[in-house]
Amino acid sequence: MKTTDKASNYVPKTPVHIECNIERTLDVLGGKWAFLVIRELFSGTLRFGELQRRIPNVSPRALTSTLRHLEEQGVLERKVFPTVPVTVEYTLTPKGHDLHVICHEMKLWAARWT
């Protein structure tokens, strides 16, 4: 079984005790581009070029690094199609979709305070 298959079928437990895990959450999300990539993938599956166009200030290197990190953390999955040139699509996993509430709250906070 592939890692992505396991990640997409995983149902998290309800925590009994919640520690201060903000640092752990930030480690999973990685750098400054992660939330923007995740925000774009809330609308559905996208290819690398589509993500790059939707996030105009991100360099190809930074986007590649962010996508790899989020894939390693199980936040998104990467699907490769054997075409010429190779087609690669990115989709949020259930773990990634679970960040929607956090992103929405951050958006509300920014609207209220900035």
N, C-alpha and C positions, 0 to 999 in steps of 0.2 A: 504494500500500500504506500502511495506517495505521501509526503508530508502535507501537501495541500489537501488531499482527500481527508486525512485525519483532522486537519484544522477546520475544514468546512463542516465536519460532522460533530465537532466538539461542542458540548453544552456546558457552560461554566456553572460552578456551584454558587449558591448564594452565600456570601461570606458571613461568618458568625461574628468575627471581630475585624474591624477595618483599621489597619495601621495607617500611618501617614505615608502613603505610597506615591505621592506626587513625583518624587524623584524617579521611581521605577517607571511610572507612566511616561515621563519625559524621555527616559532612556529608550523605551519602546518606540516612541514617536521619532526620536532622532532630531535632526537639524531643523532650521527655520522654514524649510520648504515643505515639510511633512504635512502640516495642516492644510496647505493650499492644494497639494496633490490629493489628499483625502477629500477635501471639499469638492474638487472637480469630479472625483470618482463616485460621489453620492448620486450623480445624475446617470451613472451607468458605466459600462465598459468603454475604455478609451485606449487608443494607441499612443505611442510615445510622441509622435508629431502633434497629435491633437492636444496632449497635455502641455507640450511646449508652447503651442499657440495660445492656450488658455491662461498660461502663467508666463507672461511675456518677459519678465526680468530674470528668469531662471536660466542658467547656462546649461548646455547639454550634459556637461560633466556633473554638475550639481544635481540635475534631475535624475541622471543614471544612478548616482550614489544614493539618492533618496529612495528611489524605487527599489533598489537592491536591499537597502536596510529595511524598508517596510515589508518586503517579501520575506526576508529572514525572520522578521518578528511576527509573521503570520497575519499581518494587517491587510495585505493584498496578495492576490495570486497573479502569476505571469503565465500566459498561455502563448506558446509559439506555434505558428502554422508554417508548414514546409512549402512556402511559396518563394518566388524569385522576384524581388528580394524578400527575405524572411519577414513575415508579419508577426508582430508581437502585440498582444492585448493585455491590459491590466484591469482587474476587477477587484472590488473590495470583498473580503471574506466576512463572515458574520462578526468576527472580532473587529474588523474595520468599520462595519455598519454600526456597531455598538458605540462608536465615537460620535455619532450624529448628535446625540443629546449634548455632549460636551461642546461641540462646535456651535450648536445653536445658542447655548448659554453664553459662550464667548462673544458671539455676535451681538446678543442682547446687552451684555456688559459694555461692549465698545460703543454701541449706539447710545447708551445711557451716560457714559462717562467721558467720551472723547469728542 
